Amino acid sequence: MAKRSLAEQLDEVLQAMLVSLRPRPEEAPDRNLAALMRVAQELRELPREEFRATLKSDLQRRAIMSEGAAAPPARTGKAQAGAVHYQRPGLTSITPYIIVRPAAQFIEFLKTAFEGVERMRMPAPDSSIMHAEVAVGNGAIEVSDGNEQYPTAPAAVHLYVDDPDAAYARTLQAGATSFYAPTDDHPSGDRWGAVKDPFGNHWYIAKPRGWTPRPEGLRSVQPYLHLREAHKMIPFLEAAFGAEAMGVHKSSEGAVLHATIRIGNATLEIDEAHGEFQPMPCHLHVYVPDRDAVYAQALRAGATSIETPQDKPYGDRAAGVKDAWGNSWFIATHLGR
């Protein structure tokens, strides 16, 4: 029988506790859960359902971080050399692909504001940027110049950093405008600020309390989609990508106030568009084990085709679809070439 992940074990124990079963922390199925369960047990009697949903989502996030920290060491020697992973090195299951103009200036913004590290730049024949990658924390942003086929498309990104106040200040110095300065009063409980950069992208800059970014665990870069009828996106992602809704918080009218969706080893976030945070159809690069199967699933789930699966000269087999909200999903499997 396959070993259940720490997040799955946590979900089972937390669900049991919320319906009045009382597992003792020392009886948790994994010793890493004991401290989390002590906290949950002390807080479980709070009456509001939305609190329970928030508690569950937060503990799931911590469980993922613990799993990453406890991951076994990477294989070495021949075993490592012979292994071919479906994700291209340096990327995760979900990476925002931001198309701007001029892309070169946007890359400089990422370096200045978020201490990004440029690790790839491929020029087009007209000297524009065909493709670039900038590492930010333990995640990445992919970038290209807009053109007739792929016009500029600003995006919203939730960015976890060591020091949100310093990052926020650097974004303003680099030309961003403020939605609000970092505050501890955000509903998530994180310290959180928000800006709009000179290219139209939104950056939600945050630090979960008690957490420091590292290669394992929670990803620094998470796409954030503001949607009309956001509740319909969840079943689409489940059907198209085998996604898992890790925490869904709704208003009394059923609107999605916030949801975290996991695909592979990364997450994205969604909510119902509101106020200044309106839909921003964007581009997302998704690595999956079998891009042909996922491409077919996405079409069955209601997406339309942008590009059929084909082998690319850079070592990926890739395809593209557009969802009902106008977001483009570039689906790929790295072939290891």
N, C-alpha and C positions, 0 to 999 in steps of 0.2 A: 504494500500500500504506500502511495506517495506521501512523503512527509508534508504536512500542512504548513503553510507559511505562518510566521508570527502574527501577521495581520488577520489571517483567517482564524487562528486560535483566539485572538483578542475579540474578534467579532462574535464568535460563538459564546465566549464567557460573558461578554458585555450584554448580549441579547438575553442570556439566561438571567443575569442579575437584574435587568430592567423589568423582568416579569416576576420579580420577587424571589427568585432563587438566590441563595446567598453563598456563593463559593468563597471560602476563605482564601486570602491572598496566597498562602503557602500551598494551596491546592490547585493553583493555576497550572495549566498544562505545560507551561514553559517558565523557567525561573525568571526570565527577563520580563515576564508580565507581572510579577509580584508587586513591584513598586507602583505600577500603573493601576493595578486593581485595588490597592489600598486607597489611592486617591479617589477612584471611582466609587468604592464602597462608602466612603465618608460623604460623598456628594449625591449619592443615588436617590435620596429621599426628596431632593428638591422637586417641586411639583410640575414645573413647566415642561411641556413636551419639547419645545424648541431648545431648552437647555440640554435635554437628554441627547437630542440630535447633534448639538454642537460638541458636547462631551465625547460622543462616539467618534465624530470626525477628527477631533483633536488627538484622541488616543490612537486612532488608526494611523495618523500621520507620524506620531512618535514611534509606533511599532515598526513602520517602514524604515525610519531612521535607525532603529535598533538592529533591524535585519541587515541593513547595509554595513553597520559597524562590525557585525559578527560574521560577515561574509568570509568564506574560506579564501586562502591566498590563491592568486592566479597560478595556473599551471606554467611550468617552465620547460625548457628543452624541446625535445621533439614533439611532445604532446601539445605544447603551446603553438609551435610552428605549424602543426598539422591542423589546428582548429580554425574553422572559418565561421565567424559570427555574422549574423544577418544585418548587423548595424555597422556602418562605416566608422572606423576609429575616430573618437572625438565627438561623436554625436550620440543622441539617445533616441528613444522611440518617437519622440515628438520634438521638433525644432521649429521655431517660427522662422519663416522665410520672408524677410521684409524687403519689398521692392520700392526703392526711392529714387530720387534724382536731385542732386548728384550723389551717387552712392559713396564716392570717395570722401565727401564731407561728412556723411552720416557715419562712416567708419571712424573718422577722427572724433566725432561726438561720443561714440561708444568707448573709445580709448580714454578720452578726457573725463567723461561723466562716470563711467563704471569700471575704469581701469581694465578695459577690454584688451585682449591680446590678439592681434591679427595673425592668423596662421595660414591663410591661403588667399590668393587673389589671382583671378584669371581674367585678363583683359579681352575685350571683344575687338574685332578688326578696326572699329572706329575709335578705339582707345577708351570706350566706356567699360564699366565693370560687368562682365558676364556672370561671374560668380565669385563670392568671397565668403570667408568664415571668420568670425571673431569669437574667441572664447571669452565668456563672462562668468566668473565664479567657476562652478563645476558644470556649467551648461554652455550653450553656444547660440549665436545668432547667425543665420545665413542671410546674405545681402546680395542684391544685384541692382543695376540701373534699370529704371522703367523703360519700356519700349512699346511699340505699337501692339505687339502680341501680348505683352504682359505690362500693362500700365501701372503706375505707382499705386501702392495699396498700403496705407498706414495700418499699424496693428496696435493692439494693447498687450502689454507684457507685465506679469507679476514677477518682480525681481527680488530675490532674497539676498541680502548683503550683510556684512559684519556690522556696518555702521550706517543706518539709514539717514541719519542727520548729515553726515559728511557727504554721502552720495547725493542726497537731495541738494545740498549746497553746490556741489560740483555741476549738477545738471543746470542749475540756474546760471552759473558762471559760463556754461557752454551754450547758453541761449534758450534754455527751456523756460516755460512759464508755469506757474504753480496752480494746481487745483487746491491743494492744502498742504501745509507743512507737516512733518512727521508728528504723530500724536499717539499717546497710549490709550486714547479713548475709542479706537476703532472697534467695531463689533466683533472682529475676529479675535481680539485680545492681543494681537501683535502690535508692535510699534510700526506705524504705517503712514507714508506720505505719498503724494501723487503729483505728477507733472505731465506736461505736454511738450514734446521736443520740437525743434524748429521744422521738422519734417512731417509733423502731424501725428506721430506715434504717442500713445499713452504709456507711462511707466508708473506702476504701482510698487513703490520701493518699501520693503518691509524687512523686519527681523523677528522671527518667532522668539519669544523670550526664552532665554537659557540655551539657545542653539547657536553654534558657530558653523558657517559653511565649511564643507569638507568634501572630498571626492565621493564618499559614500552617502547614502541616505537621501534626504530631501534635495530636489534639484533647484539650482539657483534661478533658472529661467523657466517660467511657465506661461504659455500663451493664455490670454484671457479674452473670451468672446462675449460681447454684449449682443443679445439676440432678441428679436421679436418671437414670442411664443417659444421661449427657451426650453420649456418642459418637453417639447417635441424633439429637441436635439439629443436628449439622453437616449431614447430608444433607437434613434438613428445611429449614434456612436456604438451602442451595444451590438446592433445588427451588422453594421459595416465593419467594425474593427475589433469586435469582441471586448469592448470597453467595459469597465466596472465603475459604477457610480459609488464613490466612497463616502460621500456626505452630501445630501440634498436638503436644503433648507428653503421652505416655501412660506409665502404669506398666507393669511387666512383665506384669500381669494384663489390660492393655488399658483401664484406667480413664483418663479424660481428666484429667490433672493441671492442664493449662492449655491453652486455645486462644484465639487471636485471630481474629475473624471480621470480614471487611470487607464492608460493604454501601454502595455508592455512595462518598461521600467521608468516611465515618466507620466506626468499628469498635466492636464489643462483645466482651466476653470471657466465657468459660464455663469451668466445671470441674465435677468430680464432687463433689456435696455431701459434706461431711465435718466432723466435730467440731462446733464452734460455727457453722459456715458451712453452714446447711441451706437447702433450697429456699425461695425468697421469690417466689412468683408475682407478677409486677409488670406495669406498663403501659409500652409503648414506642410512640413516635410515629415512623413511618417515612415519609420522603418518597421517592417513586419517580416516574419519568417517566410511567408509565401505571398508575394505581391499579386500573383495571378488570381489566387483564391480570394484575397481581400478586395481586389478590384471588382471581381464578380459580385461579392457580397455587397459592396457599396452601391453598385448599380441596382441590385435587387432591393436595397433599402431606400432607393429613391434618388440617388445621385445621378448626374449626367456625366458622360465621358468627355474628358479633355484630351487624353492621349491613351491609346491602348498599350498594354505591356510590351516593352521591347528592351533589348540589351543596349546599354549605353557604353560609350568608349571609356568612361571613367570607372568602370567596374561594377556598376549597379544594373539590376533589371528594374525598370521603373514604369509607372503608369500615372495617370492623373484623372481626378474626378472633381466635380463641383457639386456642393450640397445645395439644398433648397434655400439656404440663407445667403448664398453667393460666395462662400468660402471655398478656396481651392485646396485640395489635398493631393500632394505629390507622394505617391505610395511607392516604396522601394524596398528591395532586398539586396544587400551587398553580396556580390559573388566572390569577393576575395581576390580579384585580379589586380 
